[in-house]
């Protein structure tokens, strides 16, 4: 079905907002090496994951606000907040406290954007006749921001003057332009006189809403979504932040980080249509292939740390990026199916919160590498990722007396 009508193409505006907020969230990766001279390794990797401190609370608090008061009410100021976070980071210089505050502000912007923005893309796509594309469109927009931000920042940091200022100025300028685009995007959540949301593609009267408990307590959410979600960004952060520092690239660390980001996350984008095809064959398939890719990528990561091989780094980035893409788009697709009426952004925010647990991987790598050796951290992580297969076997196991059902 092709898109038609006045809402055709309007999904691009919140998608671009996701792109630029994702850019701001992940552009810090190539800058890690810039700050290593003034800060310790643990402080630097801690700053990379610190934005989760702002992100997860914002995900959980702002998504329900968006479900009640609308997507525009949230995303309009949030794009500007992303620019404010970049401004704080730029002005912080090499102050750990200043950088920490900036990363938390960036995290708040990301957390406030991802759930409502994903829901907005899905709802506008559905109104234009392409609802089945909503999850993939949102995932591609977010992933593209995560990939392009580090690539451009890596190039600017490596060769442009004032590497601690110019990359942030670029993101700030783009965020201001995108904020203007979002300002006029059609709303998909409309409140009537009684305060109920009407006109939302998944809305229903408040009395008829079952709430989130059935979705959160469902076998698929508990056994499939929760065990695999941390490996969305666990895989991505392993490729982007943990591995490049373990390879000798002869002084080109910043641009190498950007290239690794584009390889890993570019793979994550390219593989998403295949994830949809796998899901059409059997719903568990993309989860199984994604978890398997995470295990293989982490084992290749262990080999990369042991050998310092750029070739293994590239191959590991491909597998880890595939895990990211498969688990992200498949998880969003299941969340869309599970979300009760009027709760799409809220459940999406809970899913993203689970995915961002994986951002702790680089910090854990820095903390435990001296104890279990660098390769050992990746081997243990691979073993933990493999445990997700137990949950996947339970999630889609037919109950007694039921025919096999690939939900």
C-alpha positions as CSV (number, residue, x, y, z in Angstrom):
1,X,0.0,0.0,0.0
2,X,1.3,3.4,-0.9
3,X,0.9,6.5,1.2
4,X,-1.7,9.0,0.2
5,X,-3.6,12.0,1.6
6,X,-2.5,15.1,3.5
7,X,-0.5,13.1,6.1
8,X,1.8,11.6,3.5
9,X,5.4,12.1,4.4
10,X,4.6,13.9,7.7
11,X,6.2,10.9,9.6
12,X,9.5,12.2,8.4
13,X,9.5,15.2,10.7
14,X,9.4,13.3,14.0
15,X,11.8,10.8,12.4
16,X,14.3,13.6,11.7
17,X,13.8,14.7,15.3
18,X,14.8,11.2,16.4
19,X,17.8,11.3,14.1
20,X,19.1,14.6,15.5
21,X,18.5,13.6,19.1
22,X,20.2,10.3,18.4
23,X,23.1,12.2,16.8
24,X,23.5,14.3,20.0
25,X,23.3,11.3,22.2
26,X,26.0,9.3,20.4
27,X,28.4,12.0,19.0
28,X,30.4,11.7,22.3
29,X,31.9,8.4,21.1
30,X,34.8,9.9,19.0
31,X,35.4,12.6,21.7
32,X,36.3,9.9,24.3
33,X,39.9,10.0,23.2
34,X,40.0,13.8,23.3
35,X,39.2,13.7,27.0
36,X,41.5,10.7,27.9
37,X,44.4,13.0,28.5
38,X,42.7,14.9,31.3
39,X,40.5,12.2,32.8
40,X,41.0,8.6,33.8
41,X,39.8,5.7,31.7
42,X,37.0,4.9,34.1
43,X,35.9,8.5,34.2
44,X,35.8,8.7,30.4
45,X,33.8,5.4,29.9
46,X,31.7,6.5,32.8
47,X,30.8,9.7,31.0
48,X,29.9,7.7,27.9
49,X,27.2,5.8,29.8
50,X,26.3,8.6,32.2
51,X,23.6,9.9,30.0
52,X,21.6,6.8,30.9
53,X,21.2,8.5,34.4
54,X,19.0,11.1,32.7
55,X,17.6,8.9,29.9
56,X,15.9,6.1,31.8
57,X,14.0,8.4,34.2
58,X,12.9,10.6,31.3
59,X,11.8,7.6,29.3
60,X,9.6,6.3,32.2
61,X,8.2,9.8,33.2
62,X,7.7,11.6,29.9
63,X,6.2,8.8,27.7
64,X,3.0,8.7,29.8
65,X,2.8,12.5,29.5
66,X,3.0,12.1,25.8
67,X,0.3,9.5,25.7
68,X,-2.0,11.9,27.6
69,X,-1.1,15.3,26.3
70,X,0.3,14.6,22.9
71,X,3.5,14.1,21.0
72,X,4.2,17.7,20.0
73,X,3.9,18.9,23.6
74,X,6.9,16.7,24.3
75,X,9.1,16.7,21.2
76,X,9.0,20.4,20.6
77,X,11.0,21.4,23.7
78,X,13.0,18.1,23.7
79,X,14.8,18.9,20.4
80,X,15.9,22.2,21.9
81,X,17.0,20.4,25.1
82,X,19.3,18.2,23.0
83,X,21.0,21.4,21.8
84,X,21.2,22.7,25.3
85,X,23.0,19.5,26.3
86,X,25.5,19.9,23.5
87,X,26.1,23.5,24.6
88,X,26.8,22.4,28.2
89,X,29.3,19.8,27.0
90,X,31.0,22.4,24.8
91,X,31.4,24.9,27.6
92,X,32.5,22.2,30.1
93,X,35.9,21.9,28.6
94,X,37.8,19.1,30.5
95,X,35.8,19.5,33.7
96,X,34.5,16.1,34.7
97,X,31.6,17.6,36.6
98,X,30.6,19.8,33.7
99,X,30.8,17.0,31.2
100,X,28.8,14.8,33.6
101,X,26.0,17.4,33.8
102,X,26.1,17.8,30.0
103,X,25.8,14.1,29.4
104,X,22.9,13.8,31.8
105,X,21.1,16.7,30.1
106,X,21.6,14.9,26.7
107,X,20.2,11.8,28.3
108,X,17.1,13.5,29.5
109,X,16.5,14.8,26.0
110,X,17.1,11.4,24.5
111,X,14.8,9.7,27.0
112,X,12.1,12.3,26.5
113,X,12.3,11.9,22.7
114,X,12.6,8.2,22.0
115,X,9.3,6.8,23.3
116,X,7.0,9.7,22.1
117,X,9.0,10.1,18.8
118,X,8.7,6.4,18.0
119,X,5.0,6.4,18.8
120,X,4.5,9.6,16.7
121,X,6.3,8.0,13.7
122,X,4.2,4.9,14.0
123,X,0.9,6.8,14.3
124,X,1.5,9.2,11.4
125,X,2.6,6.2,9.3
126,X,-0.6,4.4,10.2
127,X,-2.8,7.4,9.3
128,X,-1.1,7.5,5.9
129,X,-1.8,3.8,5.3
130,X,1.7,2.5,6.2
131,X,1.3,1.5,9.9
132,X,3.3,-1.7,9.4
133,X,6.3,0.4,8.6
134,X,6.2,2.5,11.7
135,X,8.6,0.5,13.9
136,X,11.1,0.1,11.1
137,X,11.0,3.8,10.2
138,X,11.6,4.9,13.8
139,X,14.4,2.3,14.3
140,X,16.1,3.4,11.1
141,X,15.9,7.1,12.0
142,X,17.3,6.6,15.5
143,X,20.0,4.2,14.2
144,X,21.0,6.7,11.5
145,X,21.4,9.4,14.1
146,X,23.5,7.1,16.3
147,X,25.7,6.3,13.3
148,X,26.1,9.6,11.4
149,X,26.7,11.6,14.6
150,X,29.9,9.7,15.5
151,X,31.1,9.6,11.9
152,X,30.8,13.4,11.4
153,X,32.1,14.1,14.8
154,X,35.1,11.7,14.3
155,X,36.0,13.5,11.1
156,X,35.7,17.0,12.7
157,X,37.6,15.9,15.9
158,X,40.4,14.3,13.8
159,X,41.0,17.2,11.4
160,X,39.0,20.3,12.2
161,X,40.2,23.0,14.5
162,X,38.9,23.3,18.1
163,X,37.8,19.6,18.3
164,X,36.1,20.3,21.7
165,X,33.8,22.9,20.2
166,X,33.1,22.5,16.5
167,X,31.3,19.1,16.7
168,X,28.9,20.4,19.3
169,X,28.3,23.6,17.3
170,X,27.2,21.4,14.3
171,X,24.7,19.4,16.3
172,X,23.3,22.6,18.0
173,X,22.7,24.2,14.6
174,X,21.0,21.2,13.2
175,X,18.8,20.8,16.3
176,X,17.6,24.3,15.9
177,X,16.6,23.7,12.3
178,X,14.8,20.4,13.2
179,X,12.9,22.0,16.1
180,X,11.3,24.3,13.5
181,X,10.2,21.3,11.4
182,X,8.7,19.5,14.4
183,X,6.8,22.6,15.4
184,X,4.2,22.3,12.7
185,X,3.8,18.5,12.6
186,X,0.2,17.2,13.0
187,X,-0.7,15.9,16.4
188,X,-2.0,12.4,16.7
189,X,-3.2,12.6,20.3
190,X,-6.2,14.8,20.9
191,X,-8.0,15.3,24.2
192,X,-11.7,15.7,24.3
193,X,-13.7,17.7,26.9
194,X,-13.6,14.8,29.4
195,X,-9.8,14.6,29.2
196,X,-9.8,11.3,27.3
197,X,-7.5,11.0,24.3
198,X,-9.3,10.8,21.0
199,X,-8.1,10.5,17.4
200,X,-4.9,8.6,18.4
201,X,-4.6,5.5,16.3
202,X,-4.6,3.3,19.3
203,X,-6.8,5.4,21.6
204,X,-9.8,4.1,23.5
205,X,-12.0,5.5,26.3
206,X,-10.2,5.5,29.6
207,X,-12.6,3.1,31.2
208,X,-12.0,0.6,28.5
209,X,-8.2,0.6,28.7
210,X,-6.8,-2.5,30.3
211,X,-3.6,-0.8,31.5
212,X,0.0,-2.0,31.1
213,X,-0.1,-4.9,33.5
214,X,-1.2,-7.5,31.0
215,X,1.4,-6.5,28.5
216,X,4.2,-6.3,31.1
217,X,3.2,-9.6,32.6
218,X,2.9,-11.4,29.3
219,X,5.1,-14.4,28.6
220,X,6.6,-12.8,25.5
221,X,7.5,-9.6,27.3
222,X,9.1,-11.3,30.3
223,X,10.8,-14.1,28.4
224,X,11.7,-12.6,25.1
225,X,11.8,-8.8,25.4
226,X,13.5,-8.4,28.8
227,X,16.4,-10.9,28.2
228,X,17.2,-9.6,24.7
229,X,16.6,-5.8,25.2
230,X,19.9,-5.1,27.0
231,X,21.8,-6.5,24.1
232,X,20.4,-3.9,21.8
233,X,22.7,-1.2,23.2
234,X,25.0,-3.7,24.9
235,X,26.1,-4.9,21.4
236,X,26.2,-1.3,20.0
237,X,28.2,0.1,22.9
238,X,30.7,-2.8,22.9
239,X,31.4,-2.0,19.2
240,X,31.4,1.8,19.6
241,X,33.1,2.4,22.9
242,X,34.8,-0.7,24.2
243,X,36.6,-2.2,21.2
244,X,38.2,0.7,19.2
245,X,40.4,1.6,22.2
246,X,41.9,-1.9,22.1
247,X,43.3,-1.6,18.5
248,X,46.4,0.4,17.5
249,X,45.3,2.7,14.6
250,X,48.5,4.8,14.6
251,X,47.0,8.1,15.9
252,X,43.6,7.9,14.1
253,X,41.5,6.9,17.1
254,X,38.8,9.6,16.7
255,X,38.0,8.9,13.0
256,X,38.3,5.1,13.6
257,X,35.7,5.4,16.3
258,X,33.4,7.2,13.7
259,X,34.1,4.6,11.1
260,X,33.3,1.7,13.5
261,X,30.1,3.5,14.4
262,X,29.0,3.7,10.8
263,X,30.0,0.1,10.1
264,X,28.2,-1.3,13.2
265,X,25.1,0.9,13.0
266,X,25.0,0.9,9.2
267,X,24.8,-2.9,9.5
268,X,22.0,-2.4,12.0
269,X,20.1,-0.3,9.5
270,X,20.6,-2.5,6.5
271,X,19.6,-5.7,8.3
272,X,16.3,-4.3,9.6
273,X,14.2,-5.2,6.4
274,X,15.5,-8.8,6.8
275,X,14.3,-8.7,10.4
276,X,10.8,-8.0,9.2
277,X,11.1,-10.8,6.6
278,X,12.2,-13.2,9.4
279,X,9.4,-12.2,11.6
280,X,6.9,-12.9,8.9
281,X,8.2,-16.4,8.7
282,X,8.1,-16.9,12.4
283,X,8.0,-14.3,15.2
284,X,10.9,-15.7,17.2
285,X,13.4,-15.9,14.3
286,X,14.8,-12.3,14.4
287,X,15.2,-12.6,18.1
288,X,17.1,-15.8,17.8
289,X,19.3,-14.6,15.0
290,X,19.9,-11.3,16.8
291,X,20.9,-13.0,20.0
292,X,23.2,-15.4,18.1
293,X,24.8,-12.4,16.4
294,X,25.5,-10.8,19.8
295,X,27.2,-14.0,21.0
296,X,29.3,-14.3,17.9
297,X,30.2,-10.5,17.9
298,X,31.2,-10.6,21.6
299,X,33.4,-13.6,21.0
300,X,35.0,-11.8,18.0
301,X,35.4,-8.8,20.4
302,X,37.4,-11.0,22.8
303,X,39.6,-12.1,19.9
304,X,40.0,-8.4,18.9
305,X,41.1,-7.4,22.4
306,X,43.6,-10.4,22.5
307,X,45.1,-9.7,19.0
308,X,44.6,-5.9,18.5
309,X,43.5,-6.7,15.0
310,X,41.7,-4.0,12.9
311,X,40.3,-6.8,10.7
312,X,38.7,-8.6,13.6
313,X,37.5,-5.2,14.9
314,X,35.6,-4.6,11.6
315,X,34.1,-8.1,11.6
316,X,33.1,-7.9,15.2
317,X,31.4,-4.5,14.5
318,X,29.3,-6.1,11.7
319,X,28.0,-8.9,13.9
320,X,27.4,-6.6,16.9
321,X,25.6,-4.1,14.6
322,X,23.5,-6.9,13.2
323,X,22.5,-7.9,16.8
324,X,21.6,-4.3,17.5
325,X,19.4,-3.9,14.4
326,X,17.6,-7.2,14.7
327,X,16.8,-6.9,18.4
328,X,15.8,-3.2,18.2
329,X,13.3,-3.4,15.3
330,X,11.9,-6.8,16.4
331,X,11.5,-5.6,20.0
332,X,9.7,-2.4,18.8
333,X,7.5,-4.5,16.6
334,X,6.4,-6.8,19.5
335,X,5.9,-3.8,21.7
336,X,3.6,-2.2,19.2
337,X,1.5,-5.4,19.2
338,X,1.5,-5.7,23.0
339,X,0.7,-2.1,23.7
340,X,-2.8,-1.6,25.1
341,X,-4.9,1.3,23.7
342,X,-3.5,4.7,24.6
343,X,-0.3,3.3,26.1
344,X,2.0,2.9,23.1
345,X,4.6,5.6,24.0
346,X,4.6,4.4,27.6
347,X,5.3,0.8,26.7
348,X,7.9,1.9,24.1
349,X,9.6,3.9,26.8
350,X,9.8,0.9,29.1
351,X,11.3,-1.1,26.3
352,X,13.9,1.5,25.6
353,X,14.7,1.7,29.3
354,X,15.5,-2.1,29.2
355,X,17.7,-1.6,26.1
356,X,19.7,1.1,27.7
357,X,20.9,-1.2,30.5
358,X,23.4,-2.3,27.8
359,X,25.1,1.1,27.9
360,X,26.8,-0.1,31.1
361,X,29.0,-2.5,29.1
362,X,31.9,-0.1,28.4
363,X,32.1,0.9,32.1
364,X,32.0,-2.7,33.3
365,X,34.7,-3.5,30.7
366,X,36.9,-0.8,32.2
367,X,36.2,-1.8,35.7
368,X,36.7,-5.6,35.3
369,X,39.3,-5.9,32.5
370,X,42.2,-5.7,35.0
371,X,40.6,-8.6,37.0
372,X,39.6,-11.0,34.3
373,X,41.7,-9.6,31.5
374,X,40.2,-7.7,28.5
375,X,39.2,-10.8,26.5
376,X,37.7,-12.4,29.6
377,X,35.1,-9.6,29.9
378,X,33.8,-10.3,26.3
379,X,33.8,-14.0,26.8
380,X,31.7,-13.7,30.0
381,X,29.4,-11.2,28.2
382,X,28.9,-13.7,25.4
383,X,27.9,-16.4,27.9
384,X,25.4,-14.1,29.4
385,X,24.0,-13.2,26.0
386,X,23.6,-16.9,25.2
387,X,21.3,-17.3,28.2
388,X,18.7,-15.2,26.3
389,X,18.0,-18.3,24.2
390,X,16.5,-19.9,27.3
391,X,13.9,-17.1,27.5
392,X,13.2,-17.2,23.8
393,X,12.5,-21.0,24.1
394,X,10.0,-20.2,26.8
395,X,8.4,-17.2,25.2
396,X,6.9,-18.9,22.2
397,X,6.6,-22.4,23.7
398,X,3.0,-23.6,23.1
399,X,0.9,-24.3,26.2
400,X,-0.5,-27.7,26.7
401,X,-3.3,-28.4,24.3
402,X,-2.4,-25.5,22.1
403,X,-1.2,-25.7,18.6
404,X,2.2,-24.1,17.9
405,X,1.6,-20.3,17.6
406,X,4.3,-17.8,16.4
407,X,2.7,-14.7,18.0
